[in-house]
Amino acid sequence: YYRLRGTIAVRALNLLRG
């Protein structure tokens, strides 16, 4: 699902930004 993938991408970006 694109939505799920998008959510994971957003979480990854947030973690990287810290």
C-alpha positions in Angstrom: 0.0 0.0 0.0 1.3 3.4 -1.0 -0.1 5.0 2.2 1.8 2.6 4.4 5.0 3.1 2.5 4.5 6.9 2.7 4.0 6.7 6.5 7.2 4.7 6.9 9.1 7.2 4.8 7.8 10.1 6.9 8.8 8.3 10.1 12.3 7.6 8.7 12.7 11.2 7.8 11.7 12.3 11.3 14.1 9.9 12.8 16.9 11.1 10.6 16.1 14.7 11.4 16.0 13.8 15.1 
